[in-house]
């Protein structure tokens, strides 16, 4: 499938996001947060929207993890 002007012109020619693709992306983002240092259980309980927001700001997540570690 091309990516030329004809596909960018109309919104109805864009491919649909399938639920399976959304779930795959959400799981990848959750794994990314765990690699940043958040706990797996903590990430599991988060909503997809919160996960997306945190993945966009990795430095903030690393600072949060460092603060929690310093508090313990």
C-alpha positions as CSV (number, residue, x, y, z in Angstrom):
1,X,0.0,0.0,0.0
2,X,1.4,3.4,-1.0
3,X,1.7,6.5,1.1
4,X,1.2,9.1,-1.6
5,X,-1.1,12.1,-1.8
6,X,-4.2,10.0,-2.7
7,X,-4.0,8.2,0.7
8,X,-3.4,11.4,2.7
9,X,-6.2,13.4,1.1
10,X,-9.2,11.7,2.5
11,X,-9.6,10.4,6.0
12,X,-11.8,7.5,4.9
13,X,-8.9,5.8,3.1
14,X,-6.7,5.5,6.2
15,X,-6.4,1.9,7.5
16,X,-8.6,1.2,10.5
17,X,-7.0,0.5,13.9
18,X,-7.9,-3.0,14.9
19,X,-8.4,-3.9,18.6
20,X,-5.6,-6.4,18.2
21,X,-3.2,-3.7,17.1
22,X,-4.2,-1.4,19.9
23,X,-3.7,-4.2,22.4
24,X,-0.3,-5.0,20.9
25,X,0.8,-1.3,21.1
26,X,-0.5,-1.0,24.7
27,X,1.4,-4.1,25.8
28,X,4.6,-2.8,24.1
29,X,4.2,0.5,26.0
30,X,3.7,-1.3,29.3
31,X,6.9,-3.3,28.7
32,X,8.7,-0.1,28.0
33,X,7.6,1.4,31.3
34,X,8.8,-1.7,33.2
35,X,12.2,-1.2,31.5
36,X,12.2,2.4,32.7
37,X,12.0,1.0,36.2
38,X,8.4,1.1,37.2
39,X,7.0,-2.1,39.0
40,X,5.3,-4.6,36.8
41,X,2.3,-4.8,39.1
42,X,2.0,-1.0,39.2
43,X,2.0,-0.8,35.4
44,X,-0.5,-3.6,35.1
45,X,-3.0,-1.6,37.2
46,X,-2.6,1.6,35.1
47,X,-5.1,2.5,32.5
48,X,-4.0,2.6,28.8
49,X,-4.3,6.4,28.8
50,X,-1.9,6.8,31.8
51,X,0.5,4.4,30.2
52,X,0.5,6.4,26.9
53,X,1.2,9.7,28.8
54,X,4.1,8.2,30.8
55,X,5.7,6.6,27.8
56,X,5.9,10.0,26.1
57,X,8.0,11.4,29.0
58,X,10.7,8.8,29.9
59,X,12.9,11.2,31.9
60,X,9.9,12.0,34.2
61,X,9.3,8.3,34.7
62,X,13.0,7.8,35.6
63,X,12.9,10.7,38.1
64,X,9.7,9.2,39.7
65,X,11.5,5.8,40.1
66,X,14.6,7.5,41.6
67,X,12.4,9.5,44.1
68,X,10.6,6.3,45.2
69,X,14.0,4.5,45.6
70,X,15.4,7.4,47.6
71,X,12.3,7.4,49.8
72,X,12.8,3.7,50.7
